[in-house]
Amino acid sequence: MYACNKFNTLQSRRDFLTKSTMGLGTAALATLGWPISAAANTNGQFSIANGLPHHAAKAKRVIFLFQAGGPSQMDLFDYKPVLNKRNGEEIPDSVRGNQRVSGMTASQASFPLAGSVFNFRQYGQSGAWVSDLMPRTAEIVDELCFVKTMHTNAINHDPGITFFQTGSEQVGRPCWGAWMSYGLGSENDNLPAFVVMLSRHSRVQTTLKSTLWSNGFLPSQHQGIHFRSAKDPVLYLSNPSGIDQSGRRDALDFIKQMSELEQLRSLDPTIEGRIAQYEMAYRMQTSVPEITDLSAEPDYIFDLYGPDARHPGTFAANCLQARRLAEKGVRFIQLYHLGWDHHNDLPERLRATSRQTDQASAALIMDLKQRGMLEDTLVIWGGEFGRSAYSQGQLTVDNYGRDHHPRCFTIWMAGGGIRPGLSYGQTDDFGYNVVKDPVHVHDLHATALHLMGIDHERLTYKHQGRRYRLTDVHGHVVNELLTSV
């Protein structure tokens, strides 16, 4: 006697799709055992997004020295003698017009122009203007490309930094480094493709949110890994008390088996990402302590980066750490340095912040160059916006503050296919508006992706029925900034 259902061969559409796609999940899980840098494509590196790189790359990696708070361009790199001559005068209506200002100066009765109290000189064969706040940066101007006409959408810090990192003012999109990781993968199986470090500060109260190095809707293995200056550079990486390495391996093997079974049942793609993260964390237990140990660096390297380089968590120490990570194949290295938000007492506070960053930033360029790495490492220095030409609050002979200013500001770049010794773009006599060659944040993203071998319009990810990209529906490659098109 046969059970009746033995002959019931009819299946629902859902049953058919579930059973027929189980093999796809198994195949996807199998790829997690491959070395990330071993899958074959045009340059021998693994690419999660099909067909990458789209063209020959000039740069292999990015080091982004993000100066959070908005450095004052007319006190550092954008020399404005007319602004000094007209110091104290009301900003002309023809310059400001009806442009928005932040809520901190919207109620001001007047907007007096504030010339810089710092001296400027021209340096190098390029003749780039640099203030006396940046003496070490002045020594390497012929390696740098200054972009003086950056502009952005946001006028306040949180949306401004978010926009610079993700291409959107709204939290939740993947950040720049996550897109790089998703598109190009890693060159080192034992280290993440995307690492983040924050400078340690005692006087700065502003905090940075982990959403700034989030994977957003991309698979979770592409989120930035925060390296700290504490005993454990990465949280929860060390084995807990009573657990040795073999016990950790056994636990991970069991978790992987259970996860694979759940993935076959649910076809949930996020499970694959979690498995990849577990395995990376296991490999990092050996690689991270080794790479974060600076004791083997010679004295002349510490002297190059400055005395702060011997103190973990400082900007100088993080710059040195960034070079070591770049040597080991980390794809995107993000440094955050706070302290540039100078609404008042700007001269004194800007001096202090510049001292913290000037020598180490220049040392990183020199160190990369002497190792033959600058030509394929793209270094970017800049903040989320600039500062206003007028003074926030009372203007005195030697003291002033500056409000946020997204209309134009200065960044610099070096290496990785960027034209050295170039000052690109022009602002008006007051440093308030772009006069020639504007560069939007979306344009910067497009250009950096291009140097990494990526067409920014083709690096997309489908989410909620729409294909997203870092540059949204904007951006173009600024070919004038490149050594060759």
Secondary structure, 3 states (H helix, E strand, C coil): CCCHHHHCCCCCHHHHHHHHCHHHHHHHHHHCCCCCCCCCCCCCCCCCCCCCCCCCCCCCEEEEEEECCCCCHHHCCCCCHHHHHCCCCECCHHHHCCCCCCCCCCCCCCCEECCCCCCEEEECCCCEEEECCCHHHHCCHHHEEEEEEEECCCCCHHHHHHHHHHCCCCCCCCCHHHHHHHHHCCCCCCCCCEEEEECCCCCCCCCCCHHHHCCCCCCHHHCCEEECCCCCCCCCCCCCCCCCHHHHHHHHHHHHHHHHHHHHHHCCHHHHHHHHHHHHHHHHHHHHHHHCCCCCCCHHHHHHHCHHHHCCCCHHHHHHHHHHHHHCCCCEEEEEECCCCCCCCHHHHHHHHHHHHHHHHHHHHHHHHHCCCHHHEEEEEECCCEEEEEECCCCCCCCCCEEEECCCEEEEEECCCECCCEEECEECCCCCCEEECCEEHHHHHHHHHHHCCCCCCCCCEEECCEEECCCCCCCCCCHHHECCC
